[in-house]
């Protein structure tokens, strides 16, 4: 399965955005917002960074709880939906690559959710972590949630799975590449009107230790991995910026 290294640059438009906007029910978003708020341990009024933010569901939920939010994403379509849903225009939406975070010691906390980590190569992932650390105030926390931890991935991944989302069906076909440490995925979108589109993506899968080491090298000290075990489908990693990057 051939996947362009920059697949993420053109993936999130049209049918893919339509499906992702319907994929997560509101009650799940609220549970995740509570998890994030509890993990970051900062009061309402604090300034938080959501990167990448996609359609803005978590930024909107946290803004409703009184946090000052900045959402960063590369997809203009996702950001257009996010901006339209932000009726109070209280959130700062930024069209940027996830590595392009121009702020220094601005945010009281940051998070990366929604299976959004691991798109890049090893150098790109490290650049993202360094950019997040630089954007955080010293001592501020960063929370990463990802299913791309190798111990979990190999225990839970399915070669072929169908999902029903709104008026669409999604076929996900996975192939793990041991030589590169990447999970290559083919997504087939099937719409009720008979339209079919296929797109491909790829995620870097790190072992738990590799991910922790990446955080440490980037200036983020790992504080907690919750109750994660290799049998869990995803990892929520809580880190804290240490010193100055």
N, C-alpha and C positions, 0 to 999 in steps of 0.2 A: 504494500500500500504506500503510494507516494504522497507525502504531505509537504507542501512548501514550508520552509522555516518561518516565514512571516504569515502563516495562514490566518492568524488572528487579526491582521490588518484589514482583511476584506470579508471576514466571516459574518460579522454582526450587522446585518442589514436585512431588510425584507422579511422573508418567512422565518428566519432564525430569531429575529427580534420579536416578531409576532408571537412565536411559541414561548420564548423565555419570559415575556411579560405576563403570560397566563400560567406559567409552570408552578409558581409558588403561591399557595393560598394565604390570605391575610393573617390567619391565626398563626401560621408558621413564621411569617415575617415578625409578628409581635413577640413570639418566643425567642427568636434570634436577637431582636432588639433588646430584650431583657437580658439575655446572656451577655451581649456586648456591654451594656451599661454596668452590669455587675462585675464583669471582668476588668473593665477600665478603671472602675472605682473613682470616678470624678463626678462632681455634682452637676445638675442641670445648669445651663449657662456656660459650661465649658465648651471649648472649640475642638471638634472632632473631624478627622479626615477619613473618608470612605473611598478606597482605591483598590481596584476599579469599582465604580458605583453602578454600572449597568443602567437599568431604568430607574434607579434612585429609590427603590422600595425601602431600603434600610435607612438611608438618609432622611427620607420623609417620615418614617416611623420615629426616629430619634429626634428629629426637629419638633415633632408633635409633643415630645416629652420635655422640650425646653433646651435641648442642646443646639449650639451653633454649628452648622454643618457645612463642609466643603466636600463635594463629590467630583471625582476625576474619572473620566472615561475617554477612550479613543473613538467610540462609535457616535457619530452625529445623530443617528436615529435614536439610540438609547437616550442621549442627552435631550433631544427634542421631547421625547415622552416624559422624561423626568421634569423638565422645565414646565411642561403643560400641567403636570400634576401638582406642581409647587404653587398653589394658588396665592399664597401669601408672599411669594417671591423672596422668601427668607433664606434660601439656600444658595450658596455660591457654587455654580456648576462650571467646571473647567474641562475644556476639550484638550486632553493631553495624553501622551504615552504614559503608562504607569511608572516608568523610570524618570519621567520629566516632572519632578516635584521641586519647584524653585524656591520653596520656603525654608527658612532656617529658624529652628527652635520656636515655631509658631504654635503647634498643636498640643493640646492636653491629652490627646489619645488618638489612635488610628486603628483601622481594621481592614482586613481583606477577606471577604466571604464570597460564597456563590461559586465555588469551583473555579476561581479566577487566577489561581497561582499555578505556575509551572508551564505557562505558554511559551516562555522564552528559553534560550539555551542557558547553560550554567553561568556564563558571564552576565547575561541579561538578568537572571534571577538575583544574582549578587548585587548588581547595580540597583535593582528595585529595592532590595533590603537596605542598602546604604542610603538611598534617597529617602525612604521612610524614616530611618533613624535620624537623618539630618533635619527632617521636617518636625520632629518631635522635640518638645522641651526636655531637658535632662530629667530623668526619672519618670517620664511619661510612658504609658504602656501601648503596646501594639499587639493586637489579637489576630492570628491567622487561623482560618478554618480551611482544611483541605482534605480530600480523599486520596491525594496523591502521595501517600506514605507507603513505601514499597511493601512493608510487612502486611499492612491492611489490604493493599491493592491485590496482591497475589492470592489472598485468602478469600476475597469477596467479589472479584471481577467476574463478569459473565461475557462470553464471547459474543452473544447476540441477545438483545432485549428489546421488546416493544413497549412504548409508553403511549398513553392516551392523554392528550392535553387539549382541553376545549374542543374545538372542531377539527383538531389535527391528530395524526398518529406520527410517532417518531420511532424509527428503527435505529438502534445504536449497535454498531458492530466494532468490537475492540480487538486489537492485536498488540501484545506487549513485545517490545524489541529489547532483548537483554543487552545487546552490544552498546546501545545508546542510552539505556535506562529510561526509555520513553514509551508511553502508551499512545499508540496511534488509533484514531477513532474515525469511522465513517458514519455520518448522520444522514439518514434518509427521511425527509419530511414529506408526509402524505396529507393533502388537504381534501376536504369533503368534495370540492368541485373537480377532483381527479388530478389536480396539479401535483407533480412530484419533483422535488429538488434534492440533490445530494451534495453534501459538503464534507470536507475532511479537516480534522484538527489533531493536535498532538500535545501531550502534557509530559513534562519531566517528572519522574517519580523518584523521590529521594528516600533513603532509609531514614529512620527516626534520628539516628546519630548524625547522618549527613546534614539533615535539616537543622538540627541543633547547632552543629558546627558552623553552618552558613549564617545563622542568626548571630552567633558569637563574633564571628569575623566582621560582621556588619555593625557591631556596636550595640547589639540587642541581647541582653541576658535572659535566658529562659527561666521563667518562674514557675510555670505549671503546665502540665499537659492534661489536666483534669483526670478523668477516670479512663483515659485511652488505654486500650490493649490492642495487640495485633488483630484481634477478632472484630474490632470496631470498624464501621464503614468509613469513618472520618476522624480526623484529629483536630482539636481546638487547642492551639498553642498560645499561651500568654507570655509575653516578653516585656522587658522594660529597657528603655534606653539608658545606657550607662555612660557617664562622662560626656565627652564631646567627640564627634566623629571627625 
